[in-house]
Amino acid sequence: MTLQEIRAIAKQHRISYDGLSKTALIHKIQRQNKSQWQEGVAAYKSGNYLAALTKLKPLATKGDVDAQVFLGFMYDRGQGVQQDCQQALAWYLKAAAQGDAQVQSKLGLMYGNGHGVPQDLVQAYKWYSLAASAGNEDAKENRKMVERMMSSEQIKEAQKLAGAWLAKHKMHTQPAALQS
């Protein structure tokens, strides 16, 4: 990493970069993000949703998966923001793309129930399969329930979509349903 790159990253995070090595800069950003995360969660727990949003949104925008899930949850429930299922979905999808199995299972639930999205059993099965492949036990059970309502063609389509998603996101696990 060049000095110019270090300066650009430090500027983005509003950190003084004088004399910082790459490692020192990374540690400083992580400490700053942890503090900001803790302040955001504390604000949420105290019911100050606007302050939570102010602290968590910059982290989510920078790719912090936990903050992305939190924002999805806040938009899903309308806490500190206007309830907006499309915004919730967008944040959940960002976290899912980073391999968060819990939010992948949440997406399966959303598609399975038609919550904020049109009901789509193929998509529900896909998301449950992805979460199950990462070891989420609830997703395994939920996938079984969804499977009972699907045709064999729909199941094959969902398995194909899950495989394509894994390939696109370069995940190295494969849903159990795709292994047969």
N, C-alpha and C positions, 0 to 999 in steps of 0.2 A: 504494500500500500504506500503510495507516494505521500509526501507532505501535503500536497495540494488536496488529495483525497481525504486525508485526516482533517484538514481545515474545513472542507466542505461538510463532512459528517458532524464535526464539532459545532459548526455554525447552525446546521439543521436542528441540533439538539440544544442549542444555546449554551454551549459549554466552552469555556476558555481552553484553547488548544495549545497554548505556549508550552513547548517542551514535552508534550504528551507523546508517548509511543502508541502504536496501534493497540497493544494490549491494555495500556493504561486508559486509553480512550474508551475501549469496549467496557472495561470495568466501571468507569465513571458513568457511562450511559446506562448500564445495567442497574447501578445503584440509584440513579435518578429515576429510571422507569419503575423500580421496585417501590420507591417512596411515593411516586405519583400513583401507582396502582393501589398501595395501601391507603392513601388519602381518598382515592375514589371509592374504594369499597367501604371505608369508614363513613363517608358522606352518604352512600346508599343505605347503609344499615341504620343511619340516624334519620332517614327519610328525606334527606336533602338531595333529591334526585338531580336537580339542576347542577349542583356542585359535582356530583358523581359523573354526570355526563361531561362536564368541562374537563375533568381529570382523565376520564377513560377514553374519550373519543380520539384525542391525539395519539394515544398508545395503539388503539385499534387501527387507526389510519396508517400507522407505521408498521402494522403487521403483527401486533401482539395478539395471539390467538385467544387468550383468556379475556382480554378486553373486548375482542370481537364478539365472543359468546355473550358477554355481559351486555353489550349494546343491543345485540339481537334480542335478548331477554327483555331489556327495557322497552324496546320498540314493540315487542310482542304484547307486553302488558300495559303499555302507555304510561310508563313511570318516568316522569321528567321530560317526556316528549309526547307529542300526539301519537296515539296508538296507530301503528303503520305496519301491517303485516308484510308489505313489500320491502320495507327497510329492514325489518327483522330477518326476512329471508335473505336479503343481500349480505347482512353481517354473518348469518349462520353459514351461508355458502363460502364466505371467505375463510371462516374457521374450519369448515369441512375440508376445504382444499388443502389445509395444512395437516390433515389427518386426524382431527379431533373426533374420536369415536362417539363421544357423548352427543355432540351436536349432529353427527351423521345420523344417529338414532332419532334425535329430535326431528330431523328432516323427514325421516321415514314416517314418524307419527303425523307430521303436518300433512304429508301427501296421502297417508292412509286415511286420515279423517277429513281431509279437505279443509284444513285450518289455514287460512291465508293464501291458499293455492287451490286450484281445482283438484278434486280428488283424483288420484292417479295411482292405482295399485302397482303398476310397473315401476314407477318412480319410488314408491314406498318400499317395495321389495329390493330395489337397487340400493337405496340408502341403508336399509336394515342389513343387507349383505355386506356392505362396506364396513359398517360398525361392528358386525359380528366377526368379520375377518380380523379386526383389531382386538377381539376378545370381549366385546360388550355382550354380556349374557342376556340382558333384557332384549337386545336387538335380535338375538337368535330366536327367542320365544315369539317376539312380535312378527318376525319374518315367517314363522310357521303359521301364525294366525292369518296373515295376509295371503300366504300361499294357498290356503284352503279356498279362497275366493277367486283364484286365478286359473286361467286355462294353461295348458302346457306351453302353448305358443307365447303367452304373456310372460311366463316364467323364463323361457329361453331368451326372450327379448330383454328382460330385466337383467339376466346374467350377462348378456352381451354388453349392455350399457355399463354394468359394474366393471366388467373387464376393460372396456374402453376408458372408463374414468380412471381406473388404476394406471393404465398405460400412459394416459395424458398427464397424470399427476406424479408419475414415476414412483408410485408406491410399490414396495416389494412384497407385500402380502397379497394373497389372493383369497377372496371369499370362499368359504367352504363349499358353498353351492356351486362354485365355478370349477372346483377341483375334480369333479366326477366326469 
